[in-house]
Amino acid sequence: MNKLFSRGFTLIELMIVVVIMGILAAIGYPAYTRYVVESRRSDAQIALTQLAAQEEKFFSQCNTYRDTTTTYATGSVLACTGFGTSYPTTSPNGFYTLTVAAGASTIATSFTATATPVAGTSQATDGAFRVSNTGLKEWDRNNNGTWGEAGETTWKK
């Protein structure tokens, strides 16, 4: 009548749990990192949309687009009062570097704003984004430095 009951888990049961957790982690981690990269794309898109709005506001008042290299001081030929003279150089969360350059002709009549991923971040291999004064939104999906290839004329996946 003296029965011995063991309590706890056997080594085999523990090993099975560890293997199952390893399999779940091997599946879940890559999916999570892809999700993080995709969600951080909005950092570039927000920054470029704001930058384009600043450009258009400046153009509506000053009849020229401004760039990141020219100082628009009061009294200069390119002066236009009431506007700040600097742009943000990084996106709100710091995953992209922002630049503005002349579009097809000169900065006075067109612009192209680009968000380039910062090296060493999760976005480094995701490709750059850009927007022009015409509203054209491009994404260098394959990260080869060439714009306008198939599927790269939109910010959507």
N, C-alpha and C positions, 0 to 999 in steps of 0.2 A: 503494500500500500504506500510505500514511500516513493513518490514520483519526483524526478528531478526535472525542473523546467529551466531551460537556459534563456537568458534575456540578452538582447542586443542583436547585432547583425553579424553575419559571417563575413569572412574576407571576400568570398565570391560575390555576395550581394553588394558589398561596397565597391568592388571592381566594376560591376555592371553599371552602377550609378555613375561612376567616374567616366566610363566609356560613353554612356549616353550624354552626359554633360559635355564631353569633348566633341561629340558629333554635333550637338546643338550649337556650341560655340563656333565650330568650323563653318557652319552654315550661316549663323547669325552675324558674325563679325564683318565679313565682306559686304553683306547687305547693309549693315549699319554704316560702314564707311562710304558706300555709294550714296546712301541717303544724306549723309553729312555734306558731301561734295555738292550734291544737287541742291540742297537747301541753302548753301552758301553762295550759289550763283546769284541769288536775289540781291546779295550785297553789291555786286557789280551793276546789276540792272537798276537798282535804286539810285546808286551814285551817278550813273550815266544819265538817267532820266532827270535828276536834279540839275546836273551840269548843263544838259541841253536846255532846260527851262531857264537857267541863268543866262545862257548865251542868247536865247530868244528875247528875254527881257532886256538885256543890254542892247541888242540889235534894234528893238522897237523904239528905244529912246535915243540911240546914238548913231543909227544907220550904218553900223559896222559890227562885226563880231570881234570879241577880244580874245587874245591868246594868253598863254601862261608866261610868255617871255617879255611882253611889252608892259611898261609901267604907264598907267593912265593917270598921270598927275595933272592937277589943275594948272592950266596955262599951256599945256603941250598941245600939239596939233590934234592928237587923238583924245584929248580930254573930254570926258563926259561926266559931269558932276552927279553926285547922288548914288554912285555905285562903288562897292568895294573893289579893290584892285587885285585881290588874290582869289585863287581857286583852291578847293581842297586838293591835296596831292594823293590822298589815299581814300579808299572807300570807308564808309562808316565803321565797319568792323575790322578794317585793316588787312583784308585778304587780297586787295587789288590796288595797283598804282594807277592813278588817273593822269592822262595827258590830253591836251587839246592841240590840234594842228590844223593847218590850212587844208581845206577840202580840195576839190578839183581845180580851183583857181587860186585865190588868195584868201587869207583869213578875213579880209574885209567883206567878202561876199559869200563865203561858205566855211564850214568847219567840220572836223571829224574828231569826236572825243572817243578815247580808247581806255579801257580798263584791262590792264595786264596783270595776271596773277603774280603774287609775291612769291619768290623762290623760298622753298623750305616750308610752305604751308600745304594744307591738303588740296588746295586749288592749283598748285603749280603745274599739273599736267592736264588741266581741264580746258585750256584754251582761253584766248582773250575775247573780250566783247567790245563792240564799238557802235556808235550811233552818229549819224550825220545831220546836217541842218535840214535835209529833206525828210528826215524821219526814218531813213533806212537803218534797220537794226541788223547787225551781223554778229555771228559767233564763230570763231575759228575752232570748230569742234574737234578736228583731228590734231590741233595744236602744231600745225606745220608752218605757220606764218603766212599762209596764203588765204586771201579773202575771196568770197564769192563762189566757192566750189559748191557742188550739189549739197543741199541741205544746210548751208551755212548762211542763208539770207534771212534767218529768223532767230530769235532768242529762245524759241520753244524747242523742246527736246524732240 
